[in-house]
């Protein structure tokens, strides 16, 4: 699971950056001082840092150098209200991997989450091939998902047609992403979620169901599902949610 550290002297800025990344499954830490940031970094070893340049107790550039000395592979994205070319050049020279200028929108952060972090993780060598597990009693539904995923993403795909065999397979494989139907013979998807999360807590479960009930969706999310999508699948929506899940575990590899 990818960990993110956000360092900014304004807690409001930390919270605004944290929100979209927490939503899609990253583990996110925040710090408003250099001392706290270094303590979190040493203890939790985050792979990505959002770092403000202007801090009251330290120069952000000095903190950038410390982070890079402690872990040359850490990805540092500088965040600042200063958008001048000289500041950006200095950040890059000191090892910053990316640069964002305040103010930024929720959509700006989503672009960073899905596009820039994907590229940065790939360059840093953190990207790994994911294992996708499709669980649905309808062969056509499994085929449609597989035919959409295979040409677009470099991954391994396993299939199961019922909840019981899915649970047994999870014990063996520990898949990264599970695309799970609700209505299946024997053990339903809802019944399977809790057991799957017990066996493989880091697996991201995306429920895909024709059962359009807010109560069922709420129950699935409460049991540990990462997301809930309706059938028939809107593949534009599916792509966004699927990629969010993959980015959150550092395993989004698109076929070129």
N, C-alpha and C positions, 0 to 999 in steps of 0.2 A: 504494500500500500504506500502510495506516494505521500510524503509529509511536506507541508509548506510552512514557512515562517514569514510572518509579516512584521516589519519593523518600521514604526512611524510614531513620532511623539504625540500625534493626535489619535486618541482611541477611536474616534468616529471614522477616520480614514481606515484604520485597521479593520473595523467592523464592516465597512463598505466593501473592502477587498475580500474579506473572509467569506461573506455571505454566499456569493455564487460558487466558490470553490467547495465550501462545506456542503452545499446543496447537491453537488454532483459526486460527493463521496471522498474528497481529499480529507486527510487529517491536517487541521490548520491550527497553528499556534500564533499568538500575537505578543508583541513586546513594544513598550513605549520608551524604553531606555536601552542603552547599549549593554549595560550590565545584565539586564534580564535577557536580552537577545543572545548574548554569548553563553549564558547559563542554559537556555533552552537548546541552543545549537549543540553544545557539548553533550547534553543529556539525550536528546532525541534524534540527532543527526538528520535534519530535514534535507531533502534533495533540491528544493527550490526556495529561494528567498526573495521577497519583495522588500526592497530597502530604500528608505527615504534618504535623500542626500543631506538635507538641513535638519540636524538634530540638536537639541539644547546641550547635551552632555558630551557629544562627540561629533566629529566630522564624518558624514556618511561614507566618504571615500576611504578614510582610515579603517572604518568598520568593514568595508568591502575588502580591503587588503587582508585584514585579519581572517575573514571567512575563507578567502581563497588560500591563505597559508595553511589553515586548519584542514581544509578539504579542497584541493584544486579542482575536483570534479563537480562541486556544488554549482547549481545554476542560480545566478544572481540577476534579478531584474530591478534596475534602479527606477525609483518613482520620485518625481520632483516637480515643483511648480516652475522650475527654471528650464525653459525649453531651448536655450541658446546652443549654438553649434559647439562652442568651446567646452561647455559643461558636458555635453554628450560625448565629445571626443575624449575628454579626460576619463570619463566613466569606462569607455571601451578600452582605453589604454591600460587601465588598472584591472581589467579582467571582467567587466560587466558583460553579461550575455545578451541583455536586452535593455531597452530604455522606454519608460512610459512617462508622459507629461500630464500632470494634474491640470484641470479636472478631467475625469474620465467617466464614462457611463457604464451601466450594467452590461450593455452590449460590447463595449470595448473590452471589458474583463472576460466576457465569454469568448471573444476572439482569441485573447491570450490563452485561455484555458484549453480551447480546442485546437487552435492552429499553431501558435508560437511555442507553447509548451511541448506539443507533439514533436516539432522540429528540434527543439533544444534537447529533449530527452534522447532523441535519435542520435544527435551529434555527440552527446556525452557518453553514449554507450549504455544508458540505463534501460533502453527499450528492449523488451523481450516479446517473443511470439506468444500470443494468448491462446488459451483453450476455451472453445465455445461449446456449450452443451444445449442442444435443442430438445425439449421434452413436450411432446404433443401426441395425442392418440390418433390424429389425422395425418396420414402419410403426406397428403398434398400440402398441408400447412407446414410440415417440416421441410418439404422440398422447396416451397416458396422462399422460406427464410434462408435455407442453405444456398439457393441459387442467387439470392441477393447478396449474401455475405461473401461467399467464396471468391467472386471476381474482383471484389473491392478491398478485401482485407487479407493480410497474410496471417493465417491462423489455422489451428487444428479444430475440427468439428466432430463432435460425437452426438449420437441421437438416442432417444428412448421414447417408447410409446405409452408409458404409464408411470405413475408415481412411485410404485414399489421398485421397479427396475431402475428408475432414476436415482433413488436413494442408494441403492447398491452400487451404482456406477460412480456416484459422488465419493463414496468411500475409497474407491480405487483411483479416481482421476484427480479430484480436487479442482474442478474447472474454475476458470476465472469469471466467465459470464454464463449464466443459466437463463435461457429463454423458456419460460414455464407456462404451460396452459393450466387453467383451473379445472375445467370439467373433463375428467378422465375416469376410466373404469378403475375400480379398486380405490386406492389412495388418491384423493383429490389433490390438486395443486396447493390449496390452502393447507391441507394436512401435511403436505410434504415440505412446506417452507421452513417450519420450525426445526424439523429433523435435519434438513439440508444445512441450515445455519449452524446447528450444533456440531455437525460433522466437519463442515468447511466454512467457518465464520467469515472468511475474507471473500468468499464468492459473491459476486453481484448477481442478484436475482431480478430479472425483468419479467414481470408477469404479463402475458399476452393472452387476453381472453375475450370471448364474445359475451360474457356475463357482465352486462353494463349496469352494475350496482355500486353506488358510492360506498355502501356498507362493506361490500366485499373488497373493494379497493382499499378502504381504510384498514380493514382487518389484515390484508396482505402486507401493507406497509408497516403496520404495527408488529407483525411477526418477523419483520426484517427484510422485506423485499426492497430492492433499490428503486424500482419504478413500476408503473402499471400502465399498460397500453391496451386499447380496445381492438377487437377484430371487427371487420377486416382491417388489416394492417395498413396504415398510412405510412409508406416507406420514407417519406420526407421527415416525418416526426420520428420514426424508428431510427433513422440515421443519426439524428441529433442526440437522442437518448442513448443509443448504443455507443456512439463515440464518446459521450460524456462518461459513461461507465468505464470504457477502455482507458481514457486519459487519466481517470482518477486512480487507476492502478498502474499507470505508466506502461501500457501495452497496446497503444494504438499504432498499428503499422499498416498503412494503406498500400495497396498494390499500385505501382506507377505505370 
